[in-house]
Amino acid sequence: MSHGFLQFPNIDPVLFSIGPLSVRWYGLMYLFGFLFATWLANRRAERPGSGWTKDQVSDLLFAGFIGVIVGGRLGYVIFYGFDFWLQDPLYLFKVWTGGMSFHGGLLGVMTAMLWYGRKNNRQFFAVADFIAPLVPFGLALGRLGNFMNGELWGRKTDVPWGMVFPGAGPDPRHPSQIYEFLLEGVVLFIILNVFIRKKRPVGSVAGLFLIGYGLARIFVEHFREPDAQLGLFIGGISMGQILSLPMLLGGVLLMAWAYKSNRQSIQ
């Protein structure tokens, strides 16, 4: 069945090694995403009336980065690898085995924003609105990292762009990492960064992010291979869809609240 379909390119997930230290493409994607977010956030902080300084941006992004790493790993262990953790409590710290959850990372970033807002006397949703447009670019790079690792492939398919992944058997599969790169990353980045060009109520940018990501993830999960240790739940729903549905609903409620309450608009 694999004849005539795309073959996964021979990408070494390790860029280079120095002794026991290996630099991996996936890790570099996180670094590049953080650097881009820092550059873009500083540009916006320099705008007249932004209400942000570069030092404040640095503190916020550093807290957010810690939240992504800690929350992403905790989320993966809780949502996707809980049985593994019960068998081996040290599994939580074995980050070299892989395993990061976007939804856990999101909760980690929200915790960091809440901490930052309280410490600096800033409204939580104002902080969230500043952060939200920066996130999709990092998501796009993360999905490219998944693709380079040859992981998180899609379900079996016969579409012309189906790809045969090493370790996934001889059958072509949806390159779902690329779908997520486009929808969660490129498209959502464009939508959010066009939206913030006009005045809008506080909380609306964060709400739009939740809606956009929730819709994209729920859609792509139809093409992504379910996690082997979990499979699908009743009704054919995946864990990713279960976790994304509250995001979608929360985003709709947040947008409705923001516009109905007519909160102060920001530039």
Long-range contacts (C-beta under 8 A, 24 or more apart in sequence): 1-158, 1-170, 1-171, 1-172, 2-164, 2-170, 2-171, 2-172, 5-160, 5-162, 5-163, 5-164, 5-172, 6-161, 6-162, 6-163, 6-164, 6-172, 6-175, 7-163, 7-164, 8-150, 8-163, 8-164, 8-165, 8-166, 11-148, 11-150, 13-148, 13-149, 13-150, 24-149, 25-145, 25-148, 25-149, 26-142, 26-145, 26-146, 26-148, 26-149, 27-145, 28-145, 29-141, 29-142, 29-144, 29-145, 30-68, 30-138, 30-141, 30-142, 30-145, 32-141, 33-137, 33-138, 33-139, 33-141, 33-142, 34-61, 34-65, 34-138, 36-134, 36-137, 36-138, 36-141, 37-61, 37-134, 37-135, 37-137, 37-138, 40-133, 40-134, 40-137, 41-130, 41-134, 44-130, 47-267, 49-267, 50-267, 52-130, 56-120, 59-116, 59-120, 60-112, 60-113, 60-116, 60-127, 60-130, 60-131, 63-112, 63-113, 63-115, 63-116, 64-109, 64-112, 64-113, 64-131, 66-108, 66-112, 67-105, 67-108, 67-109, 67-110, 67-111, 67-112, 67-113, 68-105, 68-108, 68-109, 69-105, 69-108, 70-108, 71-101, 71-104, 71-105, 71-106, 71-107, 71-108, 71-109, 71-111, 72-100, 72-101, 72-102, 72-104, 72-105, 72-108, 73-99, 73-100, 73-101, 73-104, 74-104, 74-108, 75-100, 75-101, 75-102, 75-103, 75-104, 75-105, 75-107, 75-108, 76-100, 76-101, 76-104, 78-104, 79-103, 79-104, 79-239, 79-243, 80-227, 80-229, 80-230, 80-239, 81-229, 83-229, 84-229, 98-149, 98-151, 102-139, 102-142, 102-217, 103-243, 103-244, 103-247, 106-247, 109-135, 123-202, 125-202, 125-203, 125-206, 125-254, 125-258, 126-202, 126-266, 128-203, 128-205, 128-206, 129-196, 129-202, 129-203, 129-204, 129-205, 129-206, 129-266, 131-206, 132-192, 132-205, 132-206, 132-208, 132-209, 133-189, 133-192, 133-193, 133-195, 133-196, 133-205, 133-209, 135-209, 136-184, 136-185, 136-186, 136-188, 136-189, 136-192, 136-209, 136-213, 137-185, 137-189, 139-180, 139-184, 139-185, 139-188, 139-213, 140-181, 140-184, 140-185, 140-186, 140-189, 141-185, 143-177, 143-178, 143-180, 143-181, 143-184, 143-185, 144-177, 144-181, 146-177, 146-180, 147-175, 147-177, 147-178, 147-181, 151-177, 152-176, 152-177, 152-224, 152-225, 153-177, 153-224, 153-225, 154-179, 154-223, 154-224, 154-225, 155-223, 155-224, 155-225, 157-223, 168-225, 173-225, 174-223, 174-224, 176-220, 176-223, 176-224, 176-225, 179-220, 179-223, 179-224, 180-216, 180-217, 180-220, 180-224, 183-216, 183-219, 183-220, 184-213, 184-216, 184-217, 184-220, 187-212, 187-216, 188-212, 188-213, 188-216, 199-265, 199-266, 199-267, 200-258, 200-265, 200-266, 201-258, 201-259, 201-261, 201-262, 201-263, 201-264, 201-265, 202-258, 202-263, 202-264, 202-265, 202-266, 203-254, 203-255, 203-257, 203-258, 203-263, 204-254, 204-255, 204-258, 204-259, 206-251, 206-254, 207-250, 207-251, 207-252, 207-253, 207-254, 207-255, 207-257, 207-258, 208-251, 208-255, 209-251, 210-247, 210-248, 210-250, 210-251, 210-254, 211-247, 211-248, 211-251, 211-252, 211-255, 212-251, 213-244, 213-247, 214-244, 214-245, 214-247, 214-248, 214-249, 214-251, 215-248, 217-241, 217-244, 217-247, 218-244, 218-245, 218-248
